[in-house]
């Protein structure tokens, strides 16, 4: 398992908390807080693109 540095959880109302992490090999990770052993991983660039697309409203149809 890679050595992941996790950020503080991002939480919505209730217990819906997600964590984002990175490692020294330029990978990014996303997991539900408390379940960090079961993560989704991709490059930091892919995470950056995801965040920018969400901020630009490209996922608004999912709300």
Buried (B, 14 or more C-beta within 10 A) or exposed (E): EEEBEBEEBEEEEEEEBBBBBBBEEEBBBBBBBEEBEEBEBEEBEEBEEBEEEEEEEEEEEEE
